[in-house]
Amino acid sequence: MKVILTHEVSGLGTAGDVVDVKPGYARNFLYRRGLATQWTKGAQKQVDAIAAGRAARAVKSLEEATSIKGNLESQQVTVAAHAGDSGRLFGAVTSREVAEAIRAGGGPEIDRRTIEIPTPIKNVGPADALVRLHPEVQAKVSLDVVAG
């Protein structure tokens, strides 16, 4: 089943891409979360127009993403979370908390949906997160989780 992505989906594509997925995945995940719409011939014309606009902006955004990557990788981001006496967190650090910590530390405004946390952060201490700035540029952010 062909669908048109309206938002970036990790491992599948970016907004405006036409991808082929199983009907259940489209119906139960992509459509319900507003991440995709059904492909039609008329919608294909809109996708082509979006792709042309994206190609014009790609070079500028690639240079910008590279400069942001250098900024993010050079700084240590401190995330405050509620923790018990043993250093175990009540819950886990979310991508929203990481985005807020980056912004509070003087970094750029990052969309929380572009932040991937490979393993759930459930303890106080150092951790890492991945920020997808551009399809070709990913920044590894060093986190310092503190009890707060």
Secondary structure, 3 states (H helix, E strand, C coil): CEEEECCCECCCECCCCEEECCHHHHHHHHCCCCCEEECCHHHHHHHHHHHHHHHHHHHHHHHHHHHHHHHHHHCEEEEEECECCCCEECCCCCHHHHHHHHHHCCCCCCCHHHEECCCCCCECEEEEEEEEEECCEEEEEEEEEEEC
